[in-house]
Amino acid sequence: MKTTKIFVSVLLGVMSLALSSCNSPEYRPTDGNCSFIIKKIDGKRQWGIVHKSGKTEYIPCQYDSIFSAYNSPYYIKDLFIGVKNGKMYALDTWRGELLGGRGFTSLVSSKQKAPHNKSVSGGGPLFQEAKTDEGIMFFYLPTGTKWVEFGPAEAVLWGGTILSKKNGKWGILWGKDSKKYLSPITPYIYDAVISVRGQYFWVKKDGKWSAIDLDGKPVRKSQSLLNKYLSMPSMDNEEYQRKERSALFRKISIQEASYISVSWTEADYISW
């Protein structure tokens, strides 16, 4: 009888330990100064991210799974993807959910040649593209600064300022190195836009072209300049970069938006 009581006591202790270990957090390594943490919440395994010490919880345990976007196929530094209820969420360990907490169904990184944005810097896409129910969210992380994110939009061309398309119309936003970063220069009202060196713009509305400055005010420009820009062939990314030093004018485009680059060495002596 005494032996039986000892056995039962040991068995209950083992069961208690097993149940305790089943409910204790699991830690798994990842890139960066953090670790994945998995907790059982309401009978469901939920993922989060903690500091490697295990004390500071950066991302609360509320995702079905989390993975790093640093590796293939995205190669996006300092970004994690949380999966919850069939959607993905962009996560930064310091700032939590990006993109206003919007879930997305697909992600295409700049390294994958994201198709709805281009940049005159490097000639290719600058932004990552996350497809949400509202449209595409665009975001990227400049060196040493916080994430730049905006949208939803349909297409983007960055060249000092940002030409952005929404609901079939184009608008112009202030761009990099501006105190007004991402604030609008114009609303989304144009059928087409040409940025000339990021200094002024040709805009098309109701079938007519006109020129405006960085404050959105009309400026006088020759129709012959517009005709020249319209007739110029748009270069692909590689050609645009190859001719950076040799071409007087270069043009890169996405859909109805274009950027005209003018040689800095000749700009003071020619009309543009």
PAVEXLUM-92600 format. One record per residue (C-alpha): residue in three letters; x, y, z. Coordinates in nm, 4 decimals. Layout:
residues N
resn = ALA, xx = X, yy = Y, zz = Z
...
//
This chain:
residues 272
resn = MET, xx = 0.0000, yy = 0.0000, zz = 0.0000
resn = LYS, xx = 0.2816, yy = 0.2302, zz = 0.0939
resn = THR, xx = 0.4615, yy = 0.1438, zz = -0.2307
resn = THR, xx = 0.1463, yy = 0.2250, zz = -0.4273
resn = LYS, xx = 0.1174, yy = 0.5680, zz = -0.2599
resn = ILE, xx = 0.4804, yy = 0.6451, zz = -0.3435
resn = PHE, xx = 0.4267, yy = 0.5406, zz = -0.7052
resn = VAL, xx = 0.1147, yy = 0.7563, zz = -0.7390
resn = SER, xx = 0.2961, yy = 1.0508, zz = -0.5822
resn = VAL, xx = 0.5873, yy = 1.0162, zz = -0.8243
resn = LEU, xx = 0.3493, yy = 0.9757, zz = -1.1183
resn = LEU, xx = 0.1599, yy = 1.2917, zz = -1.0247
resn = GLY, xx = 0.4883, yy = 1.4797, zz = -0.9923
resn = VAL, xx = 0.6020, yy = 1.3671, zz = -1.3373
resn = MET, xx = 0.2637, yy = 1.4616, zz = -1.4880
resn = SER, xx = 0.2767, yy = 1.8005, zz = -1.3180
resn = LEU, xx = 0.6262, yy = 1.8605, zz = -1.4519
resn = ALA, xx = 0.5201, yy = 1.7546, zz = -1.8017
resn = LEU, xx = 0.2187, yy = 1.9841, zz = -1.7977
resn = SER, xx = 0.4319, yy = 2.2674, zz = -1.6679
resn = SER, xx = 0.6922, yy = 2.2160, zz = -1.9391
resn = CYS, xx = 0.4212, yy = 2.2042, zz = -2.2082
resn = ASN, xx = 0.2996, yy = 2.5472, zz = -2.1004
resn = SER, xx = 0.6405, yy = 2.7058, zz = -2.0498
resn = PRO, xx = 0.7701, yy = 2.9410, zz = -2.3230
resn = GLU, xx = 0.9912, yy = 2.8073, zz = -2.6010
resn = TYR, xx = 1.2788, yy = 3.0182, zz = -2.7316
resn = ARG, xx = 1.4256, yy = 2.9878, zz = -3.0789
resn = PRO, xx = 1.7202, yy = 3.1801, zz = -3.2262
resn = THR, xx = 1.6869, yy = 3.4305, zz = -3.5089
resn = ASP, xx = 1.8996, yy = 3.7008, zz = -3.6717
resn = GLY, xx = 1.9568, yy = 4.0216, zz = -3.4778
resn = ASN, xx = 1.9673, yy = 4.0772, zz = -3.1042
resn = CYS, xx = 1.6437, yy = 3.8904, zz = -3.0384
resn = SER, xx = 1.4820, yy = 3.5484, zz = -3.0232
resn = PHE, xx = 1.1468, yy = 3.4038, zz = -3.1196
resn = ILE, xx = 0.9282, yy = 3.3110, zz = -2.8234
resn = ILE, xx = 0.6367, yy = 3.0672, zz = -2.8388
resn = LYS, xx = 0.3685, yy = 3.0561, zz = -2.5717
resn = LYS, xx = 0.0560, yy = 2.8455, zz = -2.5431
resn = ILE, xx = -0.2345, yy = 3.0901, zz = -2.5134
resn = ASP, xx = -0.5908, yy = 2.9600, zz = -2.4890
resn = GLY, xx = -0.4627, yy = 2.6232, zz = -2.6076
resn = LYS, xx = -0.2981, yy = 2.7711, zz = -2.9183
resn = ARG, xx = 0.0742, yy = 2.8158, zz = -2.9847
resn = GLN, xx = 0.1383, yy = 3.1882, zz = -3.0402
resn = TRP, xx = 0.4642, yy = 3.3460, zz = -3.1590
resn = GLY, xx = 0.6338, yy = 3.6691, zz = -3.0537
resn = ILE, xx = 0.9834, yy = 3.8191, zz = -3.0324
resn = VAL, xx = 1.1890, yy = 3.8945, zz = -2.7202
resn = HIS, xx = 1.5332, yy = 4.0349, zz = -2.6456
resn = LYS, xx = 1.7930, yy = 3.7605, zz = -2.6318
resn = SER, xx = 1.7971, yy = 3.7929, zz = -2.2546
resn = GLY, xx = 1.4346, yy = 3.6759, zz = -2.2609
resn = LYS, xx = 1.3193, yy = 3.9648, zz = -2.0469
resn = THR, xx = 1.2028, yy = 4.2366, zz = -2.2875
resn = GLU, xx = 0.9149, yy = 4.1349, zz = -2.5134
resn = TYR, xx = 0.9466, yy = 4.3332, zz = -2.8362
resn = ILE, xx = 0.6576, yy = 4.1702, zz = -3.0215
resn = PRO, xx = 0.3754, yy = 4.0152, zz = -2.8134
resn = CYS, xx = 0.2810, yy = 3.6523, zz = -2.8689
resn = GLN, xx = -0.0167, yy = 3.6861, zz = -3.1026
resn = TYR, xx = 0.0977, yy = 3.5317, zz = -3.4325
resn = ASP, xx = 0.0557, yy = 3.1814, zz = -3.5696
resn = SER, xx = 0.4200, yy = 3.1990, zz = -3.6830
resn = ILE, xx = 0.6976, yy = 3.4535, zz = -3.7426
resn = PHE, xx = 0.9924, yy = 3.4406, zz = -3.9799
resn = SER, xx = 1.2758, yy = 3.6743, zz = -4.0740
resn = ALA, xx = 1.2607, yy = 3.8543, zz = -4.4098
resn = TYR, xx = 1.6397, yy = 3.8900, zz = -4.4062
resn = ASN, xx = 1.6923, yy = 3.5719, zz = -4.6053
resn = SER, xx = 1.5654, yy = 3.4401, zz = -4.9400
resn = PRO, xx = 1.3475, yy = 3.5339, zz = -5.1174
resn = TYR, xx = 1.3053, yy = 3.8844, zz = -4.9708
resn = TYR, xx = 1.6475, yy = 3.9897, zz = -4.8377
resn = ILE, xx = 1.4981, yy = 4.2776, zz = -4.6369
resn = LYS, xx = 1.7141, yy = 4.3770, zz = -4.3427
resn = ASP, xx = 1.5617, yy = 4.4349, zz = -3.9960
resn = LEU, xx = 1.2168, yy = 4.3084, zz = -4.0965
resn = PHE, xx = 1.0159, yy = 4.0154, zz = -3.9622
resn = ILE, xx = 0.6921, yy = 3.8760, zz = -4.1026
resn = GLY, xx = 0.4195, yy = 3.7650, zz = -3.8654
resn = VAL, xx = 0.1459, yy = 3.5340, zz = -3.9932
resn = LYS, xx = -0.1984, yy = 3.5571, zz = -3.8358
resn = ASN, xx = -0.5419, yy = 3.4442, zz = -3.9604
resn = GLY, xx = -0.4112, yy = 3.3831, zz = -4.3108
resn = LYS, xx = -0.2477, yy = 3.7253, zz = -4.3526
resn = MET, xx = 0.1064, yy = 3.8560, zz = -4.3147
resn = TYR, xx = 0.2150, yy = 4.1542, zz = -4.1042
resn = ALA, xx = 0.5363, yy = 4.3567, zz = -4.1327
resn = LEU, xx = 0.7140, yy = 4.3699, zz = -3.7961
resn = ASP, xx = 0.9964, yy = 4.5813, zz = -3.6613
resn = THR, xx = 1.1311, yy = 4.4742, zz = -3.3224
resn = TRP, xx = 1.1441, yy = 4.8320, zz = -3.1946
resn = ARG, xx = 0.8246, yy = 4.9675, zz = -3.3496
resn = GLY, xx = 0.5903, yy = 4.6692, zz = -3.3627
resn = GLU, xx = 0.3587, yy = 4.6394, zz = -3.6628
resn = LEU, xx = 0.4370, yy = 4.8583, zz = -3.9634
resn = LEU, xx = 0.1967, yy = 4.9774, zz = -4.2369
resn = GLY, xx = -0.0584, yy = 5.0972, zz = -3.9859
resn = GLY, xx = -0.1152, yy = 4.7399, zz = -3.8721
resn = ARG, xx = -0.2501, yy = 4.6387, zz = -4.2133
resn = GLY, xx = -0.2356, yy = 4.2712, zz = -4.2999
resn = PHE, xx = -0.1250, yy = 4.1802, zz = -4.6515
resn = THR, xx = -0.1628, yy = 3.8792, zz = -4.8774
resn = SER, xx = 0.1659, yy = 3.9057, zz = -5.0692
resn = LEU, xx = 0.5019, yy = 4.0808, zz = -5.0431
resn = VAL, xx = 0.7474, yy = 4.1649, zz = -5.3210
resn = SER, xx = 1.0802, yy = 4.3137, zz = -5.2161
resn = SER, xx = 1.3003, yy = 4.5588, zz = -5.4037
resn = LYS, xx = 1.5503, yy = 4.2735, zz = -5.4424
resn = GLN, xx = 1.2808, yy = 4.0806, zz = -5.6284
resn = LYS, xx = 1.2350, yy = 4.3748, zz = -5.8692
resn = ALA, xx = 0.9049, yy = 4.4933, zz = -5.7243
resn = PRO, xx = 0.6994, yy = 4.5876, zz = -6.0329
resn = HIS, xx = 0.5000, yy = 4.8906, zz = -5.9168
resn = ASN, xx = 0.7825, yy = 5.1260, zz = -5.8196
resn = LYS, xx = 1.1050, yy = 5.2635, zz = -5.9650
resn = SER, xx = 1.3792, yy = 5.4934, zz = -5.8427
resn = VAL, xx = 1.6328, yy = 5.7104, zz = -6.0251
resn = SER, xx = 1.8776, yy = 5.6180, zz = -5.7470
resn = GLY, xx = 2.0140, yy = 5.2843, zz = -5.8619
resn = GLY, xx = 1.7506, yy = 5.2784, zz = -6.1345
resn = GLY, xx = 1.5441, yy = 4.9993, zz = -5.9852
resn = PRO, xx = 1.2749, yy = 4.9659, zz = -5.7211
resn = LEU, xx = 1.3366, yy = 5.1434, zz = -5.3921
resn = PHE, xx = 1.0323, yy = 5.0223, zz = -5.1990
resn = GLN, xx = 0.9037, yy = 4.6866, zz = -5.0826
resn = GLU, xx = 0.5440, yy = 4.6260, zz = -5.1976
resn = ALA, xx = 0.2832, yy = 4.4704, zz = -4.9681
resn = LYS, xx = -0.0538, yy = 4.3927, zz = -5.1280
resn = THR, xx = -0.3436, yy = 4.4715, zz = -4.8923
resn = ASP, xx = -0.7218, yy = 4.4737, zz = -4.9361
resn = GLU, xx = -0.6969, yy = 4.8526, zz = -4.9828
resn = GLY, xx = -0.4142, yy = 4.8491, zz = -5.2366
resn = ILE, xx = -0.0339, yy = 4.8325, zz = -5.2306
resn = MET, xx = 0.1580, yy = 4.9659, zz = -4.9301
resn = PHE, xx = 0.5104, yy = 5.0879, zz = -5.0117
resn = PHE, xx = 0.7878, yy = 5.0911, zz = -4.7509
resn = TYR, xx = 1.1649, yy = 5.0864, zz = -4.7104
resn = LEU, xx = 1.4289, yy = 5.1492, zz = -4.4451
resn = PRO, xx = 1.6892, yy = 5.4192, zz = -4.5220
resn = THR, xx = 2.0263, yy = 5.3706, zz = -4.3578
resn = GLY, xx = 2.0220, yy = 5.4747, zz = -3.9945
resn = THR, xx = 1.6683, yy = 5.6123, zz = -3.9929
resn = LYS, xx = 1.3136, yy = 5.4951, zz = -3.9356
resn = TRP, xx = 1.0982, yy = 5.3118, zz = -4.1877
resn = VAL, xx = 0.9427, yy = 5.5198, zz = -4.4657
resn = GLU, xx = 0.5953, yy = 5.3852, zz = -4.5418
resn = PHE, xx = 0.2978, yy = 5.5169, zz = -4.7317
resn = GLY, xx = -0.0008, yy = 5.4119, zz = -4.9360
resn = PRO, xx = -0.2164, yy = 5.2463, zz = -5.0345
resn = ALA, xx = -0.1218, yy = 5.3394, zz = -5.3891
resn = GLU, xx = -0.0909, yy = 5.1766, zz = -5.7307
resn = ALA, xx = 0.2506, yy = 5.2891, zz = -5.8561
resn = VAL, xx = 0.5438, yy = 5.5031, zz = -5.7411
resn = LEU, xx = 0.8373, yy = 5.6781, zz = -5.9099
resn = TRP, xx = 1.0981, yy = 5.8240, zz = -5.6741
resn = GLY, xx = 1.3342, yy = 6.0946, zz = -5.7959
resn = GLY, xx = 1.3919, yy = 6.3440, zz = -5.5166
resn = THR, xx = 1.0164, yy = 6.3919, zz = -5.5114
resn = ILE, xx = 0.7670, yy = 6.1063, zz = -5.5287
resn = LEU, xx = 0.5206, yy = 6.0601, zz = -5.8132
resn = SER, xx = 0.2430, yy = 5.8382, zz = -5.6815
resn = LYS, xx = -0.0680, yy = 5.6898, zz = -5.8419
resn = LYS, xx = -0.3934, yy = 5.6278, zz = -5.6584
resn = ASN, xx = -0.7395, yy = 5.5435, zz = -5.7964
resn = GLY, xx = -0.6049, yy = 5.5849, zz = -6.1498
resn = LYS, xx = -0.4737, yy = 5.9398, zz = -6.0923
resn = TRP, xx = -0.1277, yy = 6.0760, zz = -6.0208
resn = GLY, xx = -0.0171, yy = 6.3066, zz = -5.7423
resn = ILE, xx = 0.3165, yy = 6.4552, zz = -5.6368
resn = LEU, xx = 0.4685, yy = 6.4281, zz = -5.2889
resn = TRP, xx = 0.7769, yy = 6.5777, zz = -5.1343
resn = GLY, xx = 1.0552, yy = 6.3205, zz = -5.1275
resn = LYS, xx = 1.3869, yy = 6.2364, zz = -4.9683
resn = ASP, xx = 1.5906, yy = 6.4963, zz = -4.7771
resn = SER, xx = 1.2928, yy = 6.7285, zz = -4.7495
resn = LYS, xx = 1.1509, yy = 6.8652, zz = -4.4257
resn = LYS, xx = 0.8110, yy = 6.8069, zz = -4.5838
resn = TYR, xx = 0.8904, yy = 6.4410, zz = -4.6554
resn = LEU, xx = 0.5844, yy = 6.2603, zz = -4.7948
resn = SER, xx = 0.3544, yy = 6.5611, zz = -4.7577
resn = PRO, xx = 0.1653, yy = 6.6379, zz = -5.0818
resn = ILE, xx = 0.2645, yy = 6.8979, zz = -5.3395
resn = THR, xx = -0.0508, yy = 6.8187, zz = -5.5366
resn = PRO, xx = -0.3600, yy = 6.6015, zz = -5.4846
resn = TYR, xx = -0.4175, yy = 6.2901, zz = -5.6964
resn = ILE, xx = -0.5805, yy = 6.4606, zz = -5.9967
resn = TYR, xx = -0.3504, yy = 6.4082, zz = -6.2967
resn = ASP, xx = -0.3608, yy = 6.1570, zz = -6.5812
resn = ALA, xx = 0.0158, yy = 6.1757, zz = -6.6328
resn = VAL, xx = 0.3173, yy = 6.3487, zz = -6.4756
resn = ILE, xx = 0.6716, yy = 6.4264, zz = -6.5898
resn = SER, xx = 0.9217, yy = 6.5342, zz = -6.3261
resn = VAL, xx = 1.2030, yy = 6.7415, zz = -6.4752
resn = ARG, xx = 1.5049, yy = 6.6944, zz = -6.2542
resn = GLY, xx = 1.2719, yy = 6.7109, zz = -5.9535
resn = GLN, xx = 1.2615, yy = 7.0899, zz = -5.9966
resn = TYR, xx = 0.9345, yy = 7.1334, zz = -6.1839
resn = PHE, xx = 0.6650, yy = 6.9116, zz = -6.3371
resn = TRP, xx = 0.4638, yy = 6.8728, zz = -6.6530
resn = VAL, xx = 0.1148, yy = 6.7542, zz = -6.5550
resn = LYS, xx = -0.1697, yy = 6.6317, zz = -6.7754
resn = LYS, xx = -0.5310, yy = 6.6930, zz = -6.6803
resn = ASP, xx = -0.8436, yy = 6.6751, zz = -6.8989
resn = GLY, xx = -0.6246, yy = 6.6104, zz = -7.2023
resn = LYS, xx = -0.4119, yy = 6.9250, zz = -7.1545
resn = TRP, xx = -0.0532, yy = 6.9610, zz = -7.0369
resn = SER, xx = 0.0754, yy = 7.2426, zz = -6.8162
resn = ALA, xx = 0.3843, yy = 7.3061, zz = -6.6026
resn = ILE, xx = 0.3901, yy = 7.3616, zz = -6.2248
resn = ASP, xx = 0.6656, yy = 7.4291, zz = -5.9709
resn = LEU, xx = 0.7479, yy = 7.2660, zz = -5.6379
resn = ASP, xx = 0.4694, yy = 7.4646, zz = -5.4728
resn = GLY, xx = 0.2144, yy = 7.3418, zz = -5.7270
resn = LYS, xx = 0.1912, yy = 7.6858, zz = -5.8912
resn = PRO, xx = 0.1878, yy = 7.7372, zz = -6.2714
resn = VAL, xx = 0.5190, yy = 7.8197, zz = -6.4409
resn = ARG, xx = 0.5941, yy = 7.9202, zz = -6.7998
resn = LYS, xx = 0.7709, yy = 7.6538, zz = -7.0011
resn = SER, xx = 0.8061, yy = 7.6054, zz = -7.3738
resn = GLN, xx = 0.5783, yy = 7.3590, zz = -7.5526
resn = SER, xx = 0.8826, yy = 7.2469, zz = -7.7473
resn = LEU, xx = 1.0370, yy = 7.1208, zz = -7.4216
resn = LEU, xx = 0.7276, yy = 6.9138, zz = -7.3491
resn = ASN, xx = 0.7307, yy = 6.7721, zz = -7.7030
resn = LYS, xx = 1.0960, yy = 6.6750, zz = -7.6598
resn = TYR, xx = 1.0291, yy = 6.4974, zz = -7.3300
resn = LEU, xx = 0.7257, yy = 6.3151, zz = -7.4657
resn = SER, xx = 0.9180, yy = 6.1897, zz = -7.7687
resn = MET, xx = 1.2211, yy = 6.0705, zz = -7.5704
resn = PRO, xx = 1.2415, yy = 5.6918, zz = -7.5328
resn = SER, xx = 1.2273, yy = 5.5673, zz = -7.1765
resn = MET, xx = 1.5392, yy = 5.3776, zz = -7.0753
resn = ASP, xx = 1.5436, yy = 5.0595, zz = -6.8751
resn = ASN, xx = 1.7180, yy = 5.0578, zz = -6.5368
resn = GLU, xx = 2.0563, yy = 4.9399, zz = -6.6621
resn = GLU, xx = 2.0733, yy = 5.1793, zz = -6.9584
resn = TYR, xx = 1.9678, yy = 5.4714, zz = -6.7415
resn = GLN, xx = 2.2601, yy = 5.4062, zz = -6.5060
resn = ARG, xx = 2.5138, yy = 5.3439, zz = -6.7837
resn = LYS, xx = 2.4431, yy = 5.6838, zz = -6.9416
resn = GLU, xx = 2.4503, yy = 5.8762, zz = -6.6155
resn = ARG, xx = 2.7680, yy = 6.0688, zz = -6.7010
resn = SER, xx = 2.7462, yy = 6.0788, zz = -7.0785
resn = ALA, xx = 2.3853, yy = 6.1718, zz = -7.1594
resn = LEU, xx = 2.2578, yy = 6.5296, zz = -7.1689
resn = PHE, xx = 1.9045, yy = 6.4020, zz = -7.1033
resn = ARG, xx = 1.7841, yy = 6.0670, zz = -6.9691
resn = LYS, xx = 1.4303, yy = 5.9441, zz = -6.9138
resn = ILE, xx = 1.2958, yy = 5.6676, zz = -6.6924
resn = SER, xx = 0.9256, yy = 5.5854, zz = -6.6642
resn = ILE, xx = 0.6657, yy = 5.3746, zz = -6.4907
resn = GLN, xx = 0.3191, yy = 5.3669, zz = -6.6438
resn = GLU, xx = 0.2176, yy = 5.7334, zz = -6.7096
resn = ALA, xx = 0.4875, yy = 5.8889, zz = -6.4907
resn = SER, xx = 0.8391, yy = 5.9843, zz = -6.6038
resn = TYR, xx = 1.1512, yy = 6.1427, zz = -6.4641
resn = ILE, xx = 1.3777, yy = 6.3518, zz = -6.6871
resn = SER, xx = 1.7388, yy = 6.3695, zz = -6.5744
resn = VAL, xx = 1.9406, yy = 6.6678, zz = -6.6980
resn = SER, xx = 2.3203, yy = 6.6691, zz = -6.6980
resn = TRP, xx = 2.4447, yy = 6.8681, zz = -6.3998
resn = THR, xx = 2.7508, yy = 6.9900, zz = -6.5913
resn = GLU, xx = 2.5414, yy = 7.1304, zz = -6.8776
resn = ALA, xx = 2.2260, yy = 7.2370, zz = -6.6914
resn = ASP, xx = 2.3250, yy = 7.6031, zz = -6.6679
resn = TYR, xx = 2.3712, yy = 7.6338, zz = -7.0445
resn = ILE, xx = 2.0639, yy = 7.4630, zz = -7.1869
resn = SER, xx = 1.6869, yy = 7.4952, zz = -7.1624
resn = TRP, xx = 1.5112, yy = 7.2361, zz = -6.9511
//
